[in-house]
Amino acid sequence: MMIGKMRMQRLVRMITAARRCSASEIDLWIRIAVDRFVRDLKIRFFPKYGIIRLPSTLFRCATLETLELRKVVISEVPSQVSFQSLKTFRLLFVKYADKESFVRLISDCPVLEDLVVETCHDDNVVTFTINVPSLEKFSIRNTLQDLETENDVFVLVEANLLSVSCHAKVLESFSRLKGISLCLPEEVQYPTGIVLSQLVFLKICSCESNWMNMLMSVLQHSPKLKVLKLALNHSVTEDRKVFWTQPSCVPQCLLYHLETFKWRDYDGTDEVEKEMAIYILKNASRLVTATIYYPDLFEWERKLQMSRGSRSCKLTMG
């Protein structure tokens, strides 16, 4: 028995927004949604109102294409989980019974393309094991401790590691990435010998004082990089001191492949940042477009000071 599209949309919003409803009511609504062949489902529940037990039928829903679980405590995951149509899976502030629960959740998702994990501060799972051949995009935020992937099993197109507290060996799992966004703590060092041979898109957050050295390390090991974006995604203290060491040799990607360079929240008053901008513009001989955004407009001379290694490069200051 099918249900009208608008009615199903209302049902999904109700499950997402309800805060003070009982666990039994949530259970009932989920069962109804599954019975009505739901495609997109968001479940949000606050643990202080109790712990909900997700019905076993949810874990075998063949029609789900997008599933988001937010602030849900998963006390039990069935031994057999099957999401045959699931393409997008978001696990936001979910608390698992153990690390095997996470593994089972994604164990049978044959067409999964986009996986988002946002961890809890008091998460009891510190190791996330991923074995999803179809996965194209993986995002993880907050306090990841460790990440394991099955080698040579999947090739991600894009990964986002944001505010991640982990060992840089995480990058070893993504050696064939095509795109990555990074925001790593200052103490994280780039792993020795890891080459991101397929990487063409890189975005790095500039909130840490050591972000420039991490950037240089990634550039040195990303020979095919075409797009570079720098952005300040988090607040910083006024006394933060940014530093970097200019590499002895220019990264290959700057000399032969980089085509697009964008820098948001460029200060312009910091000599170190200015040195970095000049270094990239001077050595990126194949650069087509360069865009630098800053809070205040500087005099036109600052634009002229930034020499470019590519004659065809269009530089925009805005």
C-alpha positions in Angstrom: 0.0 0.0 0.0 1.6 3.3 -1.2 1.3 6.6 0.6 1.0 10.0 -1.0 4.3 11.9 -1.6 3.3 14.9 0.5 2.0 12.8 3.3 5.3 10.8 3.4 7.3 14.1 3.4 5.3 15.2 6.5 5.9 11.9 8.2 9.7 12.2 7.6 9.8 15.7 9.0 7.9 14.6 12.1 10.5 12.0 12.9 13.2 14.5 12.4 11.8 17.3 14.5 10.0 15.4 17.3 11.9 15.9 20.6 9.6 15.0 23.4 7.8 12.1 21.9 8.3 8.7 23.4 10.6 6.0 22.1 7.5 3.8 21.2 6.1 6.6 19.1 9.4 6.9 17.2 9.5 3.2 16.7 5.9 3.2 15.3 6.6 6.1 12.9 9.8 4.4 11.6 7.9 1.2 11.0 5.1 3.0 9.1 7.8 4.8 7.0 9.5 1.5 6.1 6.1 -0.1 5.3 5.4 2.8 3.0 8.6 2.3 1.0 10.3 5.5 2.3 13.3 6.7 0.3 14.6 9.5 2.4 14.5 9.3 6.2 16.0 11.5 9.0 15.8 10.4 12.6 16.8 12.8 15.3 16.4 12.0 19.0 17.8 13.4 22.2 19.2 10.8 24.5 18.0 12.7 27.6 14.5 11.7 26.7 15.5 8.1 26.7 17.1 5.5 24.4 15.2 4.4 21.3 15.6 1.0 19.8 15.5 1.2 16.1 13.2 -1.5 14.6 14.9 -4.3 12.8 12.8 -3.6 9.7 14.7 -0.3 9.3 18.0 -2.2 8.9 16.6 -4.2 6.0 14.8 -1.4 4.2 15.3 -2.0 0.5 13.9 1.4 -0.7 16.0 3.8 1.4 18.3 6.0 -0.7 19.2 8.6 2.0 19.3 7.8 5.8 20.4 10.3 8.5 20.6 9.3 12.1 21.3 12.3 14.5 21.9 12.1 18.2 20.7 8.5 18.3 22.0 5.9 20.7 22.2 2.6 18.9 22.0 0.0 21.6 21.8 -3.0 19.2 22.4 -3.6 15.5 21.1 -6.8 14.0 23.6 -9.4 12.8 22.2 -9.0 9.2 21.9 -5.4 7.8 21.0 -4.7 4.2 20.5 -1.3 2.6 20.3 -2.3 -1.1 19.4 1.2 -2.4 21.2 3.4 0.1 23.4 6.0 -1.5 23.8 8.6 1.2 24.3 7.6 4.9 24.8 10.3 7.6 25.7 9.2 11.1 25.8 12.4 13.2 26.6 12.3 16.9 25.5 8.6 17.0 26.6 6.5 19.9 27.3 2.9 19.1 27.2 -0.1 21.4 30.7 -1.1 20.1 32.9 -0.8 17.1 31.3 -3.9 15.5 28.0 -2.0 15.5 29.4 0.5 13.1 30.9 -2.2 10.9 27.6 -4.0 10.7 25.7 -0.8 9.9 27.7 -0.3 6.6 28.4 -4.0 5.9 25.8 -4.5 3.1 25.4 -1.2 1.3 26.3 -2.2 -2.3 25.6 1.2 -3.9 26.6 3.6 -1.0 28.4 6.6 -2.4 28.5 9.2 0.4 29.2 8.4 4.0 29.3 11.1 6.7 30.4 10.4 10.3 30.3 13.1 13.0 31.6 11.6 16.2 30.5 12.3 19.8 33.0 13.8 22.3 32.4 10.8 24.6 32.2 8.3 21.8 33.1 4.8 22.9 34.2 3.8 19.4 37.7 4.9 18.6 38.4 2.8 15.6 36.2 3.0 12.5 36.7 0.2 10.0 35.4 0.8 6.4 35.0 -1.7 3.7 32.6 -0.2 1.1 33.8 -0.8 -2.6 31.2 1.7 -4.0 32.1 4.6 -1.7 33.0 7.8 -3.5 32.9 10.4 -0.8 33.7 10.1 2.9 33.5 12.8 5.5 34.4 12.6 9.2 34.3 15.4 11.7 35.5 16.0 15.3 37.5 13.5 17.4 38.3 10.5 15.2 41.0 8.5 16.9 41.8 6.0 14.2 40.5 4.8 10.9 40.9 1.5 9.1 40.1 0.7 5.5 40.4 -2.4 3.6 43.3 -1.9 1.2 42.7 -2.0 -2.5 38.9 -2.5 -1.9 37.6 1.0 -2.7 38.7 4.1 -4.5 37.2 7.3 -3.0 36.6 10.3 -5.1 36.5 12.8 -2.2 37.2 12.7 1.5 36.8 15.4 4.2 38.8 15.1 7.4 37.6 18.1 9.4 38.7 18.9 13.0 40.1 15.4 13.2 42.3 14.4 16.0 44.1 11.4 14.6 47.4 10.1 13.3 48.3 11.3 9.9 48.5 7.6 8.9 44.8 8.1 8.1 46.0 9.5 4.8 47.6 6.1 4.0 44.1 4.7 3.5 43.3 7.4 1.0 46.4 7.2 -1.3 44.2 7.0 -4.4 41.9 9.9 -3.5 40.9 12.4 -6.2 39.7 15.1 -3.7 40.3 15.8 0.0 39.5 18.5 2.5 41.7 18.7 5.5 41.7 20.4 8.9 44.2 18.6 11.1 45.6 19.4 14.5 49.1 21.0 14.7 50.7 17.9 16.1 49.8 15.8 13.1 52.6 15.2 10.6 52.4 14.0 7.1 53.2 10.3 6.8 56.6 9.5 5.2 56.4 7.9 1.8 52.7 8.4 1.1 52.0 9.7 -2.4 48.5 10.9 -3.3 49.0 10.0 -6.9 45.4 10.6 -8.1 44.7 13.8 -6.1 43.4 16.7 -8.2 41.4 18.7 -5.6 42.8 19.9 -2.3 41.2 22.1 0.3 43.0 23.0 3.6 41.7 24.9 6.6 44.2 27.6 7.8 43.2 27.6 11.5 46.3 25.8 12.8 49.6 27.6 13.2 51.4 24.7 11.3 48.9 24.5 8.4 51.4 25.9 5.9 53.9 23.1 6.5 51.1 20.5 6.1 50.1 22.2 2.9 53.6 22.0 1.5 53.9 18.3 2.5 50.7 17.5 0.7 51.7 19.5 -2.4 55.1 17.7 -2.5 53.2 14.4 -2.5 50.4 15.3 -4.9 52.0 15.4 -8.4 48.7 15.8 -10.3 46.9 18.4 -8.2 44.9 20.9 -10.3 42.7 22.8 -7.8 43.9 24.3 -4.5 41.6 26.0 -2.0 42.6 27.6 1.3 40.0 28.7 3.8 39.7 29.6 7.5 36.9 27.4 8.7 37.4 27.9 12.5 38.1 30.9 14.8 41.7 31.5 15.8 43.3 33.3 18.7 44.9 36.7 18.2 48.3 35.5 19.3 48.4 32.7 16.8 51.8 32.6 15.0 51.8 31.0 11.6 55.0 29.6 10.3 56.3 27.5 7.4 59.6 26.3 5.9 60.0 26.9 2.2 60.8 23.5 0.5 64.1 23.0 -1.1 62.5 22.1 -4.4 59.2 23.3 -6.0 56.4 20.8 -5.8 55.8 19.1 -9.2 52.1 20.0 -9.1 52.9 23.7 -9.0 55.2 23.5 -12.0 53.1 21.3 -14.3 49.5 20.9 -13.2 47.9 23.5 -10.8 45.2 25.4 -12.7 43.0 27.0 -10.0 44.0 28.6 -6.8 41.6 30.2 -4.3 42.4 31.7 -0.9 39.6 32.9 1.4 40.2 34.9 4.5 43.6 36.0 3.3 44.9 38.5 5.9 47.5 40.3 3.8 49.1 42.0 6.8 50.9 38.8 7.9 54.2 38.6 6.1 54.3 34.8 6.3 50.9 34.6 4.5 52.1 37.0 2.0 55.3 34.9 1.4 53.1 31.8 0.9 50.8 33.6 -1.6 53.8 34.9 -3.6 55.4 31.5 -3.6 52.4 29.8 -5.0 51.7 32.4 -7.7 55.4 32.6 -8.7 55.9 28.9 -9.1 52.5 27.8 -10.5 53.5 28.0 -14.1 50.3 26.5 -15.5 47.9 28.5 -13.3 44.8 29.7 -15.1 42.8 31.5 -12.4 43.9 32.7 -8.9 41.4 34.3 -6.5 42.4 35.8 -3.2 39.7 37.1 -0.8 40.5 39.3 2.2 38.4 41.3 4.7 39.6 44.8 3.7 40.6 46.1 0.4 44.3 46.9 -0.1 45.8 49.4 -2.4 46.3 48.3 -6.0 50.0 48.1 -5.5 49.6 44.9 -3.4 48.1 43.2 -6.5 51.0 44.2 -8.6 53.5 42.9 -6.1 52.3 39.4 -6.5 54.2 38.2 -9.6 52.9 35.2 -11.4 54.8 32.3 -13.0 52.0 31.8 -15.6 51.5 34.5 -18.1 47.9 33.4 -18.8 46.9 33.5 -15.1 44.0 35.8 -14.2 44.5 37.1 -10.7 41.4 38.4 -8.9 41.6 40.2 -5.5 38.3 40.7 -3.9 
